[in-house]
């Protein structure tokens, strides 16, 4: 049997619970996607989800029956370390049963070491830029604004996490980069292109879909921001550019998400603009997207923000920074500006406000290719990454024998 015809046996290691938002959603959708693409998937997750995709086996590492290890009680790093220990021990007894291992950050060092000793190729998810780059970028912007990140915030500088992840980076065969921006942050730190593999994330087509019919070009521009309201996401850039644009005179800018302490106070003058609506946390984001012309995300660093996939699926035109990790092309199906370039961002908002034929053209072009960025497509892409790595590892092993 040729390698291409053999089933791909994947061990997917994720220290949290599949499903439930943010990276949990990413992990859940990846597992579903690779299973649909034909992989045989064994998941080691901290807690087993309530339901499973067909063809997927889940073995919890931080729970037995109704008993669970509390992440809050023992601390995140200890919980992740225990998960990693359990996976690595179980892996010792699975020689010949696994073709590739998919790991996530912070809880993978032992697993990666064991896999290397057993000759099993590994991929390592990078849901964000290189952590050192991310910490530096956030710290610099916070200092510029005079805002401090909460100590436990995931983007507050943490020496222990940085040390752990740097060790994991070195041990993985491939770092899975969901955007060219993420890949560049690793290349800039001396990683070889051969150590990086490009894939992408996706959106649920059953939840995020465009409104029926044509948009009314006579209506005022509606712009939407969705995400954690923190300096990292660049909301301050968006608000300033909006105020300076023609759209603020008659349009509406809706902000969805919670603010980190002190950030809203810094932006109070901009947030009080009568054209700005601040809604806080919402559960009707898909409907808000369908009702909006534009999704704005001027991030200073990202992995590949899920909200950009979801917005495209809902019919929004993306207005994003070149650090947002969005899957789009400037002036083809979106408008892209350099990080922190408020002047260009202002021009882009004004352009979409005053040139409705361009807005319509960008929207149509974006919607014409959304099938390529669904979670189903993402699963197929990831499956091919696995197969390529398995083939390369097998060829290398044959050459050494």
C-alpha positions in Angstrom: 0.0 0.0 0.0 1.3 3.4 -0.9 1.8 6.0 1.8 -0.9 8.2 0.1 -3.4 5.4 0.5 -2.7 4.7 4.2 -5.0 6.2 6.9 -3.3 9.0 8.8 -3.4 8.3 12.5 -3.3 11.6 14.4 -2.7 12.1 18.1 -4.1 15.6 18.9 -3.0 17.0 22.3 -4.9 19.9 23.8 -4.8 20.6 27.5 -8.2 22.3 27.7 -11.7 21.2 26.7 -12.6 21.0 23.0 -15.3 23.6 22.1 -16.5 26.6 24.0 -14.9 29.6 22.4 -11.6 31.1 21.3 -8.8 28.5 21.0 -11.2 25.8 22.3 -13.3 26.4 19.3 -10.2 26.3 17.0 -9.2 22.9 18.4 -12.7 21.5 18.2 -13.1 22.6 14.5 -9.6 21.3 13.6 -10.4 17.9 15.1 -13.7 17.8 13.2 -12.0 19.0 10.0 -9.2 16.5 9.9 -11.5 13.7 10.8 -13.8 14.7 7.9 -10.7 14.8 5.6 -10.0 11.1 6.4 -7.7 11.1 9.5 -8.1 8.7 12.3 -8.0 11.0 15.3 -7.1 10.2 19.0 -7.5 13.3 21.1 -5.9 13.7 24.5 -7.7 16.7 26.0 -7.8 18.0 29.5 -11.6 17.4 29.7 -13.7 15.4 27.3 -16.3 17.4 25.4 -20.0 16.5 25.7 -20.2 15.3 22.1 -17.6 14.0 19.6 -17.2 14.2 15.9 -17.6 10.9 14.1 -14.5 8.8 14.0 -12.8 10.7 16.9 -11.7 9.1 20.2 -11.1 11.3 23.2 -9.2 10.4 26.3 -9.2 13.0 29.1 -5.9 13.8 30.9 -7.2 16.0 33.7 -10.4 14.2 34.6 -11.6 10.7 35.6 -15.4 10.2 35.6 -16.9 13.2 37.3 -13.7 14.1 39.0 -11.7 17.0 37.4 -8.5 18.8 38.2 -9.4 22.5 38.7 -7.3 24.7 36.4 -7.9 27.6 38.8 -7.1 25.7 41.9 -3.8 24.2 40.7 -2.9 27.0 38.3 -2.8 27.0 34.5 0.9 26.1 34.2 0.7 23.2 36.6 -2.4 21.8 34.9 -0.8 22.1 31.5 2.4 20.4 32.8 0.4 17.5 34.2 -1.5 17.1 30.9 1.9 17.0 29.1 3.2 14.4 31.5 0.2 12.2 31.0 0.3 12.4 27.2 4.0 11.7 27.1 3.6 8.6 29.4 0.7 7.3 27.3 2.7 7.9 24.1 5.4 5.5 25.3 3.0 2.6 25.0 1.7 3.6 21.5 4.8 2.9 19.3 3.6 2.0 15.8 0.1 3.4 16.5 0.5 7.1 15.7 1.7 8.7 12.5 1.8 12.4 13.5 1.2 14.4 16.7 -0.5 17.8 16.8 0.5 19.8 19.9 -0.6 23.1 21.4 1.5 25.7 23.3 2.6 25.5 27.0 1.7 21.8 27.5 3.8 20.0 25.0 7.5 19.9 26.0 7.6 16.3 27.3 5.3 15.1 24.5 7.6 16.6 21.9 10.7 15.1 23.5 9.1 11.6 23.6 7.8 11.8 20.1 11.3 12.7 18.8 12.8 9.7 20.6 10.2 7.4 19.1 10.6 8.9 15.7 7.0 10.3 15.4 6.8 13.6 13.5 5.2 16.6 15.3 3.4 19.8 14.4 2.9 22.6 16.9 0.0 25.0 16.7 0.9 28.7 16.7 -2.4 30.5 17.3 -0.5 33.7 17.7 2.8 35.4 16.7 6.1 34.4 18.3 5.4 35.0 21.9 8.5 37.3 22.4 7.3 39.4 19.5 3.7 39.6 20.9 4.9 40.5 24.4 7.2 43.2 23.1 4.6 44.7 20.7 1.9 44.8 23.4 4.3 46.3 26.0 5.4 49.0 23.7 1.9 50.0 22.8 0.7 50.0 26.4 3.6 52.2 27.4 2.8 54.6 24.6 -0.8 54.8 25.7 -0.1 54.8 29.4 -2.1 51.6 30.0 -1.1 48.5 32.0 -2.3 45.0 31.1 -3.8 43.0 34.0 -1.2 40.8 35.5 -3.0 37.5 34.6 -3.9 38.7 31.1 -2.7 36.3 28.4 -0.7 39.1 26.7 0.9 40.4 29.9 4.6 39.6 29.9 5.2 36.2 31.5 8.8 35.0 31.7 7.8 31.4 32.6 5.5 31.0 29.6 8.1 32.5 27.2 10.7 30.1 28.5 8.4 27.1 28.1 7.3 28.0 24.6 10.8 28.7 23.4 11.8 25.2 24.4 8.7 23.8 22.6 9.5 25.8 19.5 12.9 24.1 19.2 11.5 20.6 19.7 8.6 20.6 17.2 9.3 19.4 13.6 6.9 22.0 12.2 5.4 25.2 13.6 1.9 25.6 12.2 1.6 29.2 11.1 -2.0 30.4 10.3 -0.8 33.5 8.5 2.2 35.0 6.7 2.5 37.5 9.6 3.0 34.7 12.1 5.5 33.0 9.9 7.5 36.2 9.6 7.8 36.7 13.3 9.5 33.3 13.5 11.7 33.8 10.4 12.8 37.1 11.9 14.1 35.2 14.9 16.2 32.8 12.9 13.8 29.9 12.3 14.3 28.1 9.0 11.4 28.2 6.4 11.7 24.4 6.5 10.5 24.5 10.2 7.3 26.3 9.3 4.1 25.0 7.8 1.3 27.3 6.6 -2.3 26.4 7.3 -5.4 28.5 8.1 -8.4 28.7 10.3 -12.0 29.0 9.3 -15.6 29.8 10.1 -18.9 27.8 10.6 -21.0 28.3 7.5 -24.2 27.4 9.4 -23.7 30.4 11.8 -21.9 33.0 9.7 -23.6 33.7 6.4 -24.5 36.9 4.5 -27.9 38.6 4.6 -30.1 37.9 1.6 -30.4 40.5 -1.2 -28.4 43.5 -2.2 -27.2 46.0 0.3 -28.9 49.4 0.1 -26.1 51.7 -1.2 -28.0 54.8 0.0 -27.7 53.9 3.6 -24.9 55.3 5.8 -21.8 53.2 6.3 -21.9 50.7 9.2 -18.6 49.6 10.6 -18.1 46.9 13.3 -15.4 46.0 15.7 -15.6 42.6 17.5 -13.0 41.4 20.0 -11.3 42.0 23.3 -11.0 45.8 23.7 -7.3 46.1 24.5 -4.4 47.9 23.0 -3.3 44.8 21.1 -6.4 44.9 19.0 -5.8 48.5 18.0 -9.3 49.8 18.8 -7.7 53.2 19.6 -6.5 53.4 16.0 -10.0 52.5 14.7 -11.7 55.1 16.8 -9.3 57.9 15.8 -9.5 57.0 12.1 -13.3 56.8 12.3 -13.6 60.2 13.9 -11.3 61.7 11.1 -13.2 60.0 8.3 -16.3 61.2 6.4 -18.2 58.2 7.6 -18.4 59.5 11.2 -20.7 62.4 10.0 -23.6 60.1 9.1 -22.5 56.5 9.7 -22.4 54.2 12.7 -19.4 52.5 14.3 -20.4 49.6 16.6 -17.9 48.3 19.2 -18.5 44.8 20.6 -16.4 43.4 23.4 -15.2 44.0 27.0 -12.5 46.5 27.9 -9.4 45.8 29.9 -9.1 48.1 32.9 -8.1 51.7 32.1 -8.4 51.4 28.3 -12.0 52.7 28.0 -11.0 55.7 30.2 -8.1 56.5 27.9 -10.5 56.4 24.9 -13.4 58.2 26.6 -13.5 61.2 24.3 -13.5 59.0 21.2 -16.1 56.6 22.6 -18.5 59.5 23.4 -18.8 60.4 19.8 -22.5 60.1 18.9 -21.7 57.9 15.9 -20.1 55.3 18.1 -22.1 52.6 19.8 -20.4 50.5 22.6 -22.4 47.3 23.2 -20.1 45.3 25.4 -20.2 41.5 25.3 -22.9 40.2 22.9 -24.3 36.9 21.8 -25.8 38.1 18.5 -22.5 38.7 16.7 -23.5 36.8 13.6 -26.6 39.1 13.2 -24.5 42.2 13.8 -22.1 41.1 11.1 -24.8 40.5 8.6 -26.1 44.1 9.3 -22.7 45.7 8.9 -20.8 46.8 5.8 -17.3 46.6 7.2 -15.4 44.7 10.0 -12.4 46.7 11.2 -9.4 45.1 13.0 -6.3 47.3 13.2 -4.4 44.9 15.4 -0.7 45.4 16.3 -0.2 41.6 16.4 -2.4 38.5 15.9 -2.3 34.9 14.8 -5.1 34.8 12.4 -8.1 36.3 14.0 -11.2 34.1 13.8 -13.4 37.1 13.7 -12.0 38.0 10.2 -13.1 34.6 8.8 -16.5 34.9 10.4 -17.0 38.5 9.1 -16.1 37.5 5.6 -18.6 34.6 5.8 -21.2 37.1 6.9 -20.6 39.5 4.0 -18.5 42.1 5.7 -15.6 43.8 3.9 -12.4 43.5 5.9 -10.6 46.7 6.9 -7.6 45.3 8.7 -3.9 45.8 9.5 -1.1 43.8 8.0 -0.6 42.2 11.5 -4.2 40.9 11.8 -3.4 37.6 10.1 -6.5 37.9 8.0 -6.8 35.8 4.9 -7.5 38.5 2.3 -5.9 40.6 -0.5 -5.6 44.4 -0.4 -7.8 46.1 -3.0 -9.0 42.7 -4.3 -11.4 41.6 -1.5 -10.4 43.9 1.4 -8.4 47.0 2.4 -5.2 46.4 4.3 -3.1 49.1 6.1 0.3 49.0 7.9 0.1 48.7 11.7 -0.5 52.0 13.3 -1.0 53.9 10.0 -4.0 56.0 11.1 -3.8 58.3 8.0 -4.2 55.3 5.6 -6.9 53.8 7.8 -8.8 57.0 7.7 -8.5 57.1 3.9 -9.8 53.6 3.7 -12.8 54.3 5.8 -13.6 57.4 3.8 -13.1 55.5 0.6 -15.6 52.8 1.5 -18.0 55.5 2.7 -17.9 57.6 -0.5 -17.3 54.9 -3.1 -20.1 52.4 -2.7 -19.4 50.6 -6.0 -15.9 49.7 -4.6 -17.5 48.5 -1.4 -19.9 46.3 -3.4 -17.0 45.0 -5.6 -14.9 44.1 -2.6 -17.8 42.4 -0.9 -18.7 40.3 -4.0 -15.0 39.3 -4.4 -14.8 38.3 -0.8 -17.9 36.2 -0.8 -16.9 34.5 -4.0 -14.1 32.7 -2.2 -15.4 32.1 1.3 -15.7 28.4 0.7 -11.9 28.4 0.6 -11.7 29.6 4.3 -14.4 27.5 5.9 -13.5 25.1 8.7 -14.0 22.2 6.2 -11.4 23.7 3.9 -9.1 24.3 6.9 -9.3 20.7 7.9 -8.4 19.5 4.4 -5.4 21.9 4.4 -4.2 20.7 7.8 -4.6 17.1 6.7 -2.3 17.7 3.7 0.3 19.3 6.1 0.3 16.0 8.1 0.7 13.9 5.0 3.5 15.9 3.6 5.4 15.8 7.0 4.8 12.1 7.3 6.1 11.5 3.8 9.2 13.6 4.4 9.9 11.9 7.7 9.6 8.5 6.1 11.9 9.4 3.2 14.5 10.8 5.6 14.3 7.6 7.7 14.8 5.5 4.6 17.8 7.6 3.5 19.5 7.2 6.9 19.0 3.4 7.0 
